[in-house]
Amino acid sequence: MNGADVIDIAKDAITTLLMMVGPILGIALSVGLMIAFFQALTQIQEMTLTFVPKIVAIFFSLMLLLPYMGTTIGSLMTRLADRIAGG
């Protein structure tokens, strides 16, 4: 294994990581922006109002996206196993 192989494996792992985490981060970002907009309009500065909806949204998005995440990480492992078996 040379340096190019290591960089290729690292690039594949980082791409897979971004594909798995991107949708959840996007949902958390959009919920956070909606809550911040709501707080700016109503001038309600309750600290729990920022955390609880984001936690609930992330929990439900994880429940919804867990099969996709499993398939994505499984395909990465398959590619790595094929690379190890191929030499």
mmCIF file of the C-alpha atoms, coordinates in Angstrom:
data_MODEL
# 
_entry.id   MODEL 
# 
loop_
_atom_site.group_PDB 
_atom_site.id 
_atom_site.type_symbol 
_atom_site.label_atom_id 
_atom_site.label_alt_id 
_atom_site.label_comp_id 
_atom_site.label_asym_id 
_atom_site.label_entity_id 
_atom_site.label_seq_id 
_atom_site.pdbx_PDB_ins_code 
_atom_site.Cartn_x 
_atom_site.Cartn_y 
_atom_site.Cartn_z 
_atom_site.occupancy 
_atom_site.B_iso_or_equiv 
_atom_site.pdbx_formal_charge 
_atom_site.auth_seq_id 
_atom_site.auth_comp_id 
_atom_site.auth_asym_id 
_atom_site.auth_atom_id 
_atom_site.pdbx_PDB_model_num 
ATOM 1  C CA . MET A 1 1  ? 0.000   0.000  0.000  1.00 0.00 ? 1  MET A CA 1 
ATOM 2  C CA . ASN A 1 2  ? 1.442   3.321  -1.020 1.00 0.00 ? 2  ASN A CA 1 
ATOM 3  C CA . GLY A 1 3  ? 0.554   6.909  -0.218 1.00 0.00 ? 3  GLY A CA 1 
ATOM 4  C CA . ALA A 1 4  ? -1.941  7.233  -3.067 1.00 0.00 ? 4  ALA A CA 1 
ATOM 5  C CA . ASP A 1 5  ? -3.957  4.295  -1.720 1.00 0.00 ? 5  ASP A CA 1 
ATOM 6  C CA . VAL A 1 6  ? -4.092  5.829  1.742  1.00 0.00 ? 6  VAL A CA 1 
ATOM 7  C CA . ILE A 1 7  ? -5.245  9.164  0.362  1.00 0.00 ? 7  ILE A CA 1 
ATOM 8  C CA . ASP A 1 8  ? -7.879  7.415  -1.769 1.00 0.00 ? 8  ASP A CA 1 
ATOM 9  C CA . ILE A 1 9  ? -9.223  5.494  1.231  1.00 0.00 ? 9  ILE A CA 1 
ATOM 10 C CA . ALA A 1 10 ? -9.264  8.645  3.365  1.00 0.00 ? 10 ALA A CA 1 
ATOM 11 C CA . LYS A 1 11 ? -11.082 10.575 0.628  1.00 0.00 ? 11 LYS A CA 1 
ATOM 12 C CA . ASP A 1 12 ? -13.673 7.810  0.328  1.00 0.00 ? 12 ASP A CA 1 
ATOM 13 C CA . ALA A 1 13 ? -14.178 7.756  4.107  1.00 0.00 ? 13 ALA A CA 1 
ATOM 14 C CA . ILE A 1 14 ? -14.571 11.533 4.355  1.00 0.00 ? 14 ILE A CA 1 
ATOM 15 C CA . THR A 1 15 ? -17.019 11.573 1.433  1.00 0.00 ? 15 THR A CA 1 
ATOM 16 C CA . THR A 1 16 ? -19.058 8.833  3.089  1.00 0.00 ? 16 THR A CA 1 
ATOM 17 C CA . LEU A 1 17 ? -19.011 10.732 6.374  1.00 0.00 ? 17 LEU A CA 1 
ATOM 18 C CA . LEU A 1 18 ? -20.296 13.904 4.712  1.00 0.00 ? 18 LEU A CA 1 
ATOM 19 C CA . MET A 1 19 ? -23.020 11.968 2.907  1.00 0.00 ? 19 MET A CA 1 
ATOM 20 C CA . MET A 1 20 ? -24.175 10.462 6.198  1.00 0.00 ? 20 MET A CA 1 
ATOM 21 C CA . VAL A 1 21 ? -24.037 13.583 8.358  1.00 0.00 ? 21 VAL A CA 1 
ATOM 22 C CA . GLY A 1 22 ? -25.088 16.187 5.789  1.00 0.00 ? 22 GLY A CA 1 
ATOM 23 C CA . PRO A 1 23 ? -28.857 15.630 5.874  1.00 0.00 ? 23 PRO A CA 1 
ATOM 24 C CA . ILE A 1 24 ? -28.983 15.626 9.673  1.00 0.00 ? 24 ILE A CA 1 
ATOM 25 C CA . LEU A 1 25 ? -26.909 18.796 9.891  1.00 0.00 ? 25 LEU A CA 1 
ATOM 26 C CA . GLY A 1 26 ? -29.153 20.420 7.287  1.00 0.00 ? 26 GLY A CA 1 
ATOM 27 C CA . ILE A 1 27 ? -32.259 19.568 9.284  1.00 0.00 ? 27 ILE A CA 1 
ATOM 28 C CA . ALA A 1 28 ? -30.677 20.867 12.498 1.00 0.00 ? 28 ALA A CA 1 
ATOM 29 C CA . LEU A 1 29 ? -29.632 24.058 10.727 1.00 0.00 ? 29 LEU A CA 1 
ATOM 30 C CA . SER A 1 30 ? -33.075 24.699 9.270  1.00 0.00 ? 30 SER A CA 1 
ATOM 31 C CA . VAL A 1 31 ? -34.830 24.047 12.596 1.00 0.00 ? 31 VAL A CA 1 
ATOM 32 C CA . GLY A 1 32 ? -32.355 26.319 14.378 1.00 0.00 ? 32 GLY A CA 1 
ATOM 33 C CA . LEU A 1 33 ? -32.909 29.102 11.857 1.00 0.00 ? 33 LEU A CA 1 
ATOM 34 C CA . MET A 1 34 ? -36.696 28.797 12.154 1.00 0.00 ? 34 MET A CA 1 
ATOM 35 C CA . ILE A 1 35 ? -36.473 28.981 15.952 1.00 0.00 ? 35 ILE A CA 1 
ATOM 36 C CA . ALA A 1 36 ? -34.115 31.967 15.799 1.00 0.00 ? 36 ALA A CA 1 
ATOM 37 C CA . PHE A 1 37 ? -36.476 33.714 13.384 1.00 0.00 ? 37 PHE A CA 1 
ATOM 38 C CA . PHE A 1 38 ? -39.428 32.979 15.668 1.00 0.00 ? 38 PHE A CA 1 
ATOM 39 C CA . GLN A 1 39 ? -37.516 34.317 18.674 1.00 0.00 ? 39 GLN A CA 1 
ATOM 40 C CA . ALA A 1 40 ? -36.543 37.460 16.786 1.00 0.00 ? 40 ALA A CA 1 
ATOM 41 C CA . LEU A 1 41 ? -40.134 38.106 15.776 1.00 0.00 ? 41 LEU A CA 1 
ATOM 42 C CA . THR A 1 42 ? -41.671 37.485 19.185 1.00 0.00 ? 42 THR A CA 1 
ATOM 43 C CA . GLN A 1 43 ? -38.724 38.632 21.344 1.00 0.00 ? 43 GLN A CA 1 
ATOM 44 C CA . ILE A 1 44 ? -39.033 35.492 23.459 1.00 0.00 ? 44 ILE A CA 1 
ATOM 45 C CA . GLN A 1 45 ? -35.579 34.688 24.822 1.00 0.00 ? 45 GLN A CA 1 
ATOM 46 C CA . GLU A 1 46 ? -36.227 31.330 26.459 1.00 0.00 ? 46 GLU A CA 1 
ATOM 47 C CA . MET A 1 47 ? -33.104 29.140 26.439 1.00 0.00 ? 47 MET A CA 1 
ATOM 48 C CA . THR A 1 48 ? -34.958 25.826 26.323 1.00 0.00 ? 48 THR A CA 1 
ATOM 49 C CA . LEU A 1 49 ? -36.831 26.973 23.231 1.00 0.00 ? 49 LEU A CA 1 
ATOM 50 C CA . THR A 1 50 ? -33.630 26.691 21.221 1.00 0.00 ? 50 THR A CA 1 
ATOM 51 C CA . PHE A 1 51 ? -32.539 23.245 22.385 1.00 0.00 ? 51 PHE A CA 1 
ATOM 52 C CA . VAL A 1 52 ? -35.654 21.107 22.744 1.00 0.00 ? 52 VAL A CA 1 
ATOM 53 C CA . PRO A 1 53 ? -37.035 21.442 19.173 1.00 0.00 ? 53 PRO A CA 1 
ATOM 54 C CA . LYS A 1 54 ? -33.581 20.836 17.691 1.00 0.00 ? 54 LYS A CA 1 
ATOM 55 C CA . ILE A 1 55 ? -33.076 17.717 19.779 1.00 0.00 ? 55 ILE A CA 1 
ATOM 56 C CA . VAL A 1 56 ? -36.512 16.396 18.799 1.00 0.00 ? 56 VAL A CA 1 
ATOM 57 C CA . ALA A 1 57 ? -35.906 17.171 15.104 1.00 0.00 ? 57 ALA A CA 1 
ATOM 58 C CA . ILE A 1 58 ? -32.499 15.464 15.171 1.00 0.00 ? 58 ILE A CA 1 
ATOM 59 C CA . PHE A 1 59 ? -33.954 12.423 16.928 1.00 0.00 ? 59 PHE A CA 1 
ATOM 60 C CA . PHE A 1 60 ? -36.715 12.009 14.343 1.00 0.00 ? 60 PHE A CA 1 
ATOM 61 C CA . SER A 1 61 ? -34.344 12.619 11.449 1.00 0.00 ? 61 SER A CA 1 
ATOM 62 C CA . LEU A 1 62 ? -32.020 9.945  12.833 1.00 0.00 ? 62 LEU A CA 1 
ATOM 63 C CA . MET A 1 63 ? -34.932 7.523  13.070 1.00 0.00 ? 63 MET A CA 1 
ATOM 64 C CA . LEU A 1 64 ? -35.916 8.342  9.480  1.00 0.00 ? 64 LEU A CA 1 
ATOM 65 C CA . LEU A 1 65 ? -32.406 8.317  7.986  1.00 0.00 ? 65 LEU A CA 1 
ATOM 66 C CA . LEU A 1 66 ? -30.941 5.362  9.891  1.00 0.00 ? 66 LEU A CA 1 
ATOM 67 C CA . PRO A 1 67 ? -31.511 2.844  7.032  1.00 0.00 ? 67 PRO A CA 1 
ATOM 68 C CA . TYR A 1 68 ? -29.802 5.206  4.575  1.00 0.00 ? 68 TYR A CA 1 
ATOM 69 C CA . MET A 1 69 ? -26.885 5.668  6.959  1.00 0.00 ? 69 MET A CA 1 
ATOM 70 C CA . GLY A 1 70 ? -26.546 1.920  7.451  1.00 0.00 ? 70 GLY A CA 1 
ATOM 71 C CA . THR A 1 71 ? -26.518 1.302  3.713  1.00 0.00 ? 71 THR A CA 1 
ATOM 72 C CA . THR A 1 72 ? -23.928 4.027  3.180  1.00 0.00 ? 72 THR A CA 1 
ATOM 73 C CA . ILE A 1 73 ? -21.545 2.773  5.864  1.00 0.00 ? 73 ILE A CA 1 
ATOM 74 C CA . GLY A 1 74 ? -22.105 -0.813 4.684  1.00 0.00 ? 74 GLY A CA 1 
ATOM 75 C CA . SER A 1 75 ? -21.103 0.082  1.144  1.00 0.00 ? 75 SER A CA 1 
ATOM 76 C CA . LEU A 1 76 ? -17.963 1.791  2.471  1.00 0.00 ? 76 LEU A CA 1 
ATOM 77 C CA . MET A 1 77 ? -17.058 -1.347 4.404  1.00 0.00 ? 77 MET A CA 1 
ATOM 78 C CA . THR A 1 78 ? -17.684 -3.484 1.312  1.00 0.00 ? 78 THR A CA 1 
ATOM 79 C CA . ARG A 1 79 ? -15.384 -1.275 -0.761 1.00 0.00 ? 79 ARG A CA 1 
ATOM 80 C CA . LEU A 1 80 ? -12.699 -1.429 1.918  1.00 0.00 ? 80 LEU A CA 1 
ATOM 81 C CA . ALA A 1 81 ? -13.004 -5.224 2.256  1.00 0.00 ? 81 ALA A CA 1 
ATOM 82 C CA . ASP A 1 82 ? -12.744 -5.626 -1.524 1.00 0.00 ? 82 ASP A CA 1 
ATOM 83 C CA . ARG A 1 83 ? -9.660  -3.427 -1.488 1.00 0.00 ? 83 ARG A CA 1 
ATOM 84 C CA . ILE A 1 84 ? -8.084  -5.486 1.313  1.00 0.00 ? 84 ILE A CA 1 
ATOM 85 C CA . ALA A 1 85 ? -8.915  -8.788 -0.399 1.00 0.00 ? 85 ALA A CA 1 
ATOM 86 C CA . GLY A 1 86 ? -7.626  -7.512 -3.750 1.00 0.00 ? 86 GLY A CA 1 
ATOM 87 C CA . GLY A 1 87 ? -4.311  -6.526 -2.294 1.00 0.00 ? 87 GLY A CA 1 
# 
